[in-house]
Each structure stands twice: as C-alpha cells, then as structure tokens.
Amino acid sequence: MSLPVEKTADPTVSAARYARRRALPRRLPVLTTLCGLLLLAGCAGDAPSALNPGGAGATRVAGLWWLLFWISVAVFAEVMALLVWALVFRRGNARVRHGQPLRFVTIAGAGLPFVILVAVYGVGLRDLAALGDGPGPDAPTVEVTGHKWWWEVRYQGASGATANEIHIPVGERVKVRLRTDDVLHSFWVPQLMPKTDLIAGETRETWLRAERAGSYRGQCAEYCGTQHAHMAFLVVAQPRTDFDAWLARLDAPAREPRTDAERRGQQAFVQGTCAACHAVRGTGAAGRVGPDLSNVGSRWSLGAGAVPNDAGHLGGWIANTQTVKPGNAMPPQPVDAAQLPDLIAYLRSLE
C-alpha cells in the first residue's frame, strides 16, 4: 500500500504572493498621497469658503466647524489608539478584573460622549442666537429679489436699482430683505453669512457685515432650474465714504453719452426693443422685466456670473443670450450689425 504524497505549494505562486504583500506597505504612502491630491483638486484658490470668513456671521460658522472637526480628530485618534493597544499589547491570556469593562464602557462610551454633545449643543445655541440677532432700525437696508436667474438689488430710500451686485459699508451691519419673484432660491455668501431661503409669498430677513474691504462672491444655494449654477452675485464691501458716493450715483441719472458712438448707441437702445424690458435712469427706457442697466458697465459679470463683462461677451449677450445662458427670459434681439458696436460702446460707458 502506497503512502499518501503530501502536496506542496507551487514555489513560483508563493514567491509572487510574498512579493505582493511586501509591495503593499510601500504603495500605501503613494495611494494616500494620490487620494489627498484628488481631494485638493476640488479646491480653487478663489473659491469662496466659509472657513475663510470675512465677517462676524461666517466667523461663528467657521468656529463651530473647527470645534466639531477637532473633536472628530480626537475621537478618531482615541479609537485608533485603543485598536492598536488591543491588537498589539493585549495578546495572550491577559486577565481582566470583574467590573473593569463595564466601568470603561460607561465612562468612555456613554459619559464622555454625553458631555461632548451637550457642550457642542450649547455652543450651537449660542451661535444661533448671535446669528439671529439682526441689526438695529437705523442700519442700511437692502432689498434683494430673486428671479430666474438673476438678483434684483434695491436700497431703501433710493430710487435706483442694480443687479447681481450688493455694496455694503465695511464694519457695519446691513439688513437684507429677501423675496422671490418665481421659484425657491437661497441667498448665500459663504464668507459673510449662512444661507437664507427665499420662499414664495414671504419676506425673509438676514444681515451682512464685512470686517475688511473686498469682494465676496455669493450664490443661489437652492436648485432653481436650468441656470441655477449661473445665479451668482457679488458683495462689495467698501469704506463708508466710498459706499455713500456709490449710493448717490445709484440714485442719480445714468452717465450721459460723450462720444458719437455712445449717442448713437443710446438712441438705438431707447428706440429699440431693449427699452421694453430694461431701464436706464434719465432716459426713456423704463422697463422692469429685466435688470436695470444704468450702471451695467461697472458690473463684475454678465448674466449673474455667466461670462465676464467685456466688450466681446457683451456683444454676444446682446445678439443672442441663449447661446451664453440657455433658458433665460431674454430672447434673441434683432440688432442690426452696424448698430451693435454703438450699443456696446453705450452700455460699456454706463458706470
């Protein structure tokens, strides 16, 4: 009777498996680095972030975020330390005294989390109360109306209006009254204040305060249709004297044409289809369907952040906005090719 032959593993396969196991620890830093780079690729240098606050409201939000972040880091580090301790130092026949596990679970698993949650809840209530404490009755008031897909901006006590741009004085609280003319929108300036929803039939209120001069990008944060991504606005914080001068210009007639091209452009604007929907203060154009264009030449963008505000994009916008921002309410315009440069010159002069 023959004895059973013991089967041995293929040495080639064993060597390959051993090589893969040895290579895995060396690859882990590379894989970790690649994952980190992929995460950082989603961040842009000019992207507005609530973690880079420019005002009191966003500072509250950033403080609460960092508090939760460091608590999470501490919990993660503790769990990893206990895991390593259990795997490395607790091997063998270690004896555990009666009642020791229950005491540990009670303190670390119930008591400590309870204290942390109560503390975070208290900080959250404190910040919520501070964010809900609006400015006084004498504060500047801005009335913002959300449309598909742009923002109408008016100032209490001023007859003029602008669009997609809000000017505020540095270091002062500004009351913002919000309403929507159509669907739900959400008003959000990440570096200054949390989101406030615009609900049909209601007037909501929030406030803005910038601690330093500069421009802060805002965005509609509630999906509102095809061009939701192109419903941005800019908050410009400036010294009080500059703000007062800007507000005075907003209430005054638009700049008069100074060149022949600008005069021809004004005539084409007032006598053409533009005046049916748009207004320019001091002229016969008094439309209220679209944005007021009395200072369009100085605005940061066209189409609420759709394209830059320069001559080339302005010409394309006048001729056919549907190629730039499909779905918006402005139809293609029957503008004569000879009139288009004059219209561009006139609108660019309105600052």
Sequence and secondary structure as in RCSB ss.txt:
>XXXX:A:sequence
MSLPVEKTADPTVSAARYARRRALPRRLPVLTTLCGLLLLAGCAGDAPSALNPGGAGATRVAGLWWLLFWISVAV
FAEVMALLVWALVFRRGNARVRHGQPLRFVTIAGAGLPFVILVAVYGVGLRDLAALGDGPGPDAPTVEVTGHKWW
WEVRYQGASGATANEIHIPVGERVKVRLRTDDVLHSFWVPQLMPKTDLIAGETRETWLRAERAGSYRGQCAEYCG
TQHAHMAFLVVAQPRTDFDAWLARLDAPAREPRTDAERRGQQAFVQGTCAACHAVRGTGAAGRVGPDLSNVGSRW
SLGAGAVPNDAGHLGGWIANTQTVKPGNAMPPQPVDAAQLPDLIAYLRSLE
>XXXX:A:secstr
          HHHHHHHHHHHHHHHHHHHHHHHHHHHHHHHT  TT   TTS  SHHHHHHHHHHHHHHHHHHHH
HHHHHHHHHIIIIIS SS    TTHHHHHIIIIIIIHHHHHHHHHHHHHHHHHHHHH    TTS EEEEEEETTE
EEEEETT S EEESEEEEETTS EEEEEEESSS EEEEETTTEEEEEE TT  EEEEE  SSSEEEEEEE S  S
TTGGG EEEEEEE HHHHHHHHHHHTS      SHHHHHHHHHHHHSSGGGT B TTSS B  SS   TTGGG S
EETTTTEE SHHHHHHHHH GGGTSTT S       TTTHHHHHHHHHH  
